[in-house]
Amino acid sequence: MKIALVVHDFDPGLGQGRYAVELARRLGRRHEVEVYANRFALDCPPGCRAIRVGAWRKTSLMTVFSFLVSAERAVRSRPADLIHAQGLTCWSADVITAHVCNAARLLAQPPGTWKQRLFPALVNPVEARFYRQSRASHLIAISWAVAREVERHYGWRKDVSVIHHGIDTGEFRAAKDSAEQASIRARYGLRTEDRVWLFVGEARKGLAEAIHLLPRFPGVRLLVISRSAPREYHALASGLGVADRLVFHGPEASIALAYRAADVFVYPSLYDTFGMVVAEAMATELPVVIGKNIGAAEWLTDGVDGLVVDPTEPRSLELALRRLESDPDDARLMGAKARQRALEFSWDSRAEATEKVYEVALQRRRARPRQ
């Protein structure tokens, strides 16, 4: 089978990019795969060919629309048996993976400035039309939540398969021993004896809520791995008298190390269609405390392999963290069970499920009457 895989960035450091990279690595073993992307952070794996798509990346809006035009032109010039689009990337898709529903995100996280409002005002109508294109016959959703959102907001009425993200449980693992953890902690300016919470991702996904609780947990330091600007969060920590316990680190190339430095993973996001960082934390045997509306919450049995909280209720988050801090043995057991749950979601199994979707989509297209 010749497969066209269309994604903005072929980059394992990004959610959609990681999905495309891991899929290409496995599909390339059995199929001819052409990856259409604007940016390649690494070489294509064996069995795959890189096709660079032009895009004007001065703003997010320019990126979306310029890539959409260029990708369509490129895909049409190189016929494939099946075209797999990663979200709003290509009008000629047979299969679409929904990584986000921008209409639902707008409701969950209303923008504050006019610049922030401009993106959904222009993109959401196009995205709605995108999901109504005639050729696409199958939707892959990375969570049941985003599947329902695309159906509700964009009127998708065709086949749907929910295939959660996978996780590399070899890369994401607990520290082998206390010496390894101590060495990693030193990398971030942490001490061996520190009690460490970890937050990874965009700061708006619950960092302020975690900082607000630091005064109530005197023995805890909060390690943050984020691309977000740190200034306002340092100011918040200073105002609360906990500046010395906030360790704000920028983007981390070796992100797996950060998880091994921590005792607890905190991610009280109001909205996230999945939350790859949660899967990474679980694979590293960390007890996780996460917002109830994110897709990764579908992996959890609350109180068994993680704790699910209402991020709009500070007391809910505090009680969950209080449980873990008051009973370290329970926290360790929860982390071990989180690891066992993560082992069920290998990238090999995700690729196999995706291939089955391809087979159904091809059968549907071949059964259509010729125009």
C-alpha positions in Angstrom: 0.0 0.0 0.0 1.3 3.5 -0.8 0.3 5.8 2.1 0.5 9.6 2.2 0.9 10.8 5.7 0.3 14.6 6.0 1.4 16.6 9.1 2.7 20.1 9.8 5.8 19.0 11.7 7.5 15.6 11.6 8.9 16.1 15.1 8.8 13.7 18.0 8.9 16.6 20.4 5.3 17.7 19.4 2.0 15.8 20.0 0.9 15.4 16.3 4.6 15.1 15.3 5.2 12.3 17.7 2.1 10.5 16.4 3.3 10.8 12.8 6.9 9.8 13.6 5.8 6.7 15.5 3.3 5.7 12.9 5.7 6.1 10.0 8.4 4.0 11.8 6.0 1.1 11.9 4.0 1.5 8.7 7.3 1.9 6.7 8.1 -1.7 7.6 5.2 -3.0 5.5 4.1 -0.2 3.2 5.5 2.6 1.0 5.0 5.7 3.1 5.4 9.3 1.9 5.5 11.9 4.7 4.3 15.4 3.7 5.5 18.0 6.2 6.8 21.5 6.4 9.5 20.7 8.9 11.4 17.5 9.5 13.2 17.4 12.9 14.7 14.0 12.0 15.2 11.9 8.9 12.4 9.7 7.7 12.7 6.1 8.9 13.3 3.2 6.5 10.4 2.6 4.0 9.4 6.3 4.2 10.2 9.3 2.0 10.1 12.9 3.0 8.1 15.4 0.9 8.6 18.9 2.1 5.5 21.1 2.0 6.0 24.9 1.9 4.3 27.0 4.5 4.5 30.6 5.7 5.0 30.3 9.4 5.1 33.9 10.7 1.8 33.3 12.6 -0.3 30.3 13.5 -3.0 31.5 11.1 -0.5 31.8 8.2 0.9 28.3 9.0 -2.5 26.7 8.9 -3.8 28.2 5.6 -0.5 28.3 3.7 0.2 24.7 4.6 -3.3 23.6 3.6 -2.9 25.0 0.1 0.6 23.7 -0.4 -0.1 20.2 1.0 -3.2 19.8 -1.3 -1.1 20.7 -4.3 1.7 18.3 -3.3 -0.5 15.4 -2.5 -2.5 15.7 -5.8 0.8 15.6 -7.7 1.8 12.2 -6.3 -1.0 9.7 -6.3 -1.3 7.4 -3.3 -3.5 4.5 -2.4 -4.6 6.2 0.8 -4.2 9.7 2.3 -4.1 10.2 6.0 -4.4 13.8 7.2 -3.4 14.9 10.7 -6.2 17.3 11.4 -6.7 20.3 9.1 -3.8 19.6 6.7 -5.2 18.2 3.4 -8.6 18.5 1.6 -8.1 15.1 -0.2 -8.0 12.8 2.9 -9.4 9.3 3.1 -8.7 9.1 6.8 -8.5 12.0 9.2 -7.0 11.9 12.7 -8.6 14.5 15.0 -6.0 15.7 17.5 -8.1 18.7 18.5 -11.5 20.2 17.9 -10.9 23.9 17.8 -14.6 24.7 18.3 -14.7 22.8 21.6 -11.4 24.3 22.7 -12.9 27.8 22.1 -15.7 27.0 24.5 -13.4 25.4 27.1 -10.7 28.1 26.9 -12.2 31.4 25.7 -9.6 33.7 24.3 -8.8 37.0 26.0 -7.3 39.3 23.4 -8.5 40.2 19.9 -5.5 38.4 18.5 -6.4 35.2 20.3 -10.0 35.5 19.1 -8.9 36.0 15.5 -7.6 32.4 15.1 -10.8 30.6 16.0 -12.9 33.1 14.1 -11.1 32.3 10.9 -10.1 28.7 11.4 -13.2 27.1 13.0 -15.5 27.6 9.9 -12.8 26.1 7.7 -12.3 23.2 10.1 -16.1 22.6 10.1 -16.0 22.4 6.3 -12.9 20.2 6.4 -14.7 17.5 8.3 -17.6 17.6 5.8 -15.4 16.8 2.8 -16.8 14.1 0.7 -13.7 11.9 0.2 -12.9 11.3 3.9 -14.7 8.2 5.1 -13.1 7.4 8.5 -12.3 9.5 11.5 -9.6 8.4 14.0 -10.0 10.3 17.2 -7.2 10.3 19.9 -9.9 10.1 22.6 -13.6 9.5 23.0 -13.9 13.1 24.1 -12.6 14.6 20.8 -14.7 12.1 18.8 -17.8 13.4 20.5 -16.6 17.0 19.9 -16.1 16.5 16.2 -19.5 14.9 15.9 -21.2 17.6 17.9 -19.6 20.7 16.5 -18.7 19.7 12.9 -21.5 17.1 12.1 -19.3 14.1 11.4 -21.6 11.1 10.7 -19.3 8.6 9.1 -17.1 5.8 10.7 -15.2 6.6 13.9 -12.4 4.7 15.6 -10.9 5.9 18.9 -7.2 5.1 18.9 -5.5 6.6 21.9 -1.9 7.8 21.6 0.8 5.2 22.3 3.8 5.5 24.6 7.4 4.3 24.4 7.7 2.4 27.7 11.4 1.8 27.0 12.2 5.5 26.8 9.7 6.5 29.6 10.6 4.5 32.7 11.4 5.1 36.3 14.9 5.8 37.5 16.8 2.5 38.0 17.9 3.5 41.5 18.3 6.4 43.9 21.7 7.2 42.5 20.3 7.7 39.0 17.5 9.9 40.3 19.9 12.0 42.4 22.0 12.6 39.3 19.0 13.7 37.3 17.8 15.9 40.0 21.1 17.7 40.2 20.6 18.5 36.5 17.6 20.7 37.5 19.1 22.1 40.7 17.1 19.8 42.9 18.3 18.0 46.0 18.1 14.2 46.6 15.9 14.8 49.7 13.4 17.1 47.9 9.8 16.1 47.4 9.2 17.0 43.8 6.0 17.7 41.8 6.4 17.9 38.1 4.4 20.0 35.6 5.1 19.6 31.8 3.4 21.5 29.0 1.8 24.8 28.2 1.6 26.8 31.5 -2.1 27.7 30.8 -2.9 24.0 31.4 -2.9 24.2 35.1 0.4 25.6 36.3 -1.0 28.6 38.2 -3.3 26.2 40.1 -0.3 24.1 41.1 1.7 27.1 42.2 -1.2 28.4 44.3 -1.1 25.2 46.4 2.7 25.3 47.1 2.2 27.3 50.4 0.1 24.5 51.8 2.8 21.9 51.1 5.9 23.3 52.7 8.2 20.4 51.8 7.4 20.4 48.1 9.3 21.9 45.1 7.6 22.2 41.7 9.7 21.5 38.6 8.2 23.0 35.4 9.2 22.0 31.9 7.5 24.4 29.5 7.8 26.6 26.4 5.6 29.2 28.1 7.1 32.6 29.2 8.0 32.2 32.9 7.7 35.8 34.1 4.1 35.8 35.4 4.6 32.5 37.1 7.7 33.6 38.9 5.8 36.7 40.0 2.9 34.6 41.2 5.3 32.4 43.2 7.1 35.4 44.7 3.8 36.9 45.8 2.9 33.6 47.5 6.3 33.4 49.2 7.4 30.2 47.4 9.7 31.6 44.7 12.6 29.4 46.0 10.4 26.3 45.5 9.5 26.9 41.8 12.1 25.5 39.4 11.0 26.8 35.9 12.9 25.1 33.1 12.5 25.8 29.4 11.9 23.2 26.7 13.7 19.9 27.4 15.2 17.8 24.7 15.6 14.8 27.0 12.1 15.1 28.5 12.1 11.5 29.8 14.7 12.6 32.4 12.4 15.1 33.9 9.9 12.5 34.8 12.5 10.4 36.5 13.4 13.4 38.7 9.8 13.7 40.1 7.6 12.0 42.8 4.2 13.2 41.5 2.9 14.5 38.2 0.4 17.4 38.4 -1.6 18.4 35.3 -4.9 20.0 36.3 -5.8 21.2 32.8 -9.3 22.4 32.0 -9.0 21.0 28.5 -6.8 18.8 26.5 -7.9 16.3 23.8 -5.5 13.8 25.1 -2.4 14.9 27.0 0.6 12.9 25.9 2.5 14.2 29.0 0.1 12.2 31.2 0.9 9.0 29.3 4.6 9.7 29.7 4.3 10.3 33.4 2.3 7.1 33.9 4.9 5.0 32.0 7.5 6.5 34.3 5.6 5.1 37.3 4.5 8.5 38.6 1.2 8.9 40.4 -0.7 11.4 38.2 -3.2 14.1 39.3 -5.1 15.3 36.2 -8.1 17.4 35.1 -11.3 15.4 34.5 -11.9 16.8 31.0 -8.7 15.7 29.3 -8.6 12.7 27.0 -6.0 10.8 29.0 -8.4 10.6 31.9 -10.1 7.9 29.8 -7.1 5.7 30.6 -7.5 6.0 34.4 -9.5 4.3 37.1 -9.7 7.2 39.6 -8.0 6.3 42.8 -6.4 3.2 41.4 -3.8 4.2 38.7 -4.2 8.0 39.1 -6.4 10.7 40.6 -8.9 12.7 38.5 -9.8 16.2 39.8 -12.1 19.1 38.9 -9.6 21.9 38.0 -12.3 24.5 38.6 -12.4 23.5 42.3 -9.1 24.2 44.1 -10.2 22.0 47.0 -10.4 19.0 44.6 -6.8 19.4 43.5 -5.6 20.0 47.1 -7.3 16.8 48.4 -5.8 14.7 45.7 -2.3 16.0 46.4 -2.8 15.7 50.1 -3.7 12.0 49.7 -0.4 11.4 47.9 1.7 13.4 50.3 0.2 11.8 53.4 0.7 8.2 52.2 3.9 7.7 50.1 3.3 3.9 50.0 -0.1 4.5 48.4 1.4 7.0 46.0 4.1 4.5 44.9 1.5 1.7 44.4 -0.6 4.1 42.3 2.5 4.8 40.2 3.2 1.2 39.7 -0.3 0.5 38.5 -0.1 3.6 36.2 2.9 1.9 34.6 1.0 -1.3 34.1 -1.8 0.6 32.4 0.6 2.4 30.1 2.1 -0.9 29.0 -1.3 -1.6 27.3 -0.8 1.3 24.8 2.3 0.4 22.8 2.9 2.2 19.5 2.9 -1.1 17.7 -0.7 -1.7 18.8 -1.6 1.8 17.7 -0.1 1.2 14.3 -1.9 -2.1 13.9 -5.2 -0.5 14.8 -4.6 2.3 12.3 -3.8 -0.3 9.5 -7.2 -1.8 10.1 -8.8 1.6 9.6 -6.9 1.9 6.3 -8.3 -1.4 5.1 -11.9 -0.3 5.9 -11.4 3.1 4.2 -9.9 1.5 1.1 -12.8 -1.0 0.8 -15.3 1.9 1.1 -13.6 3.9 -1.6 -13.3 1.0 -4.0 -17.0 0.3 -3.4 -18.1 3.8 -4.4 -19.6 4.1 -7.9 -17.3 5.8 -10.4 -18.3 9.4 -11.1 
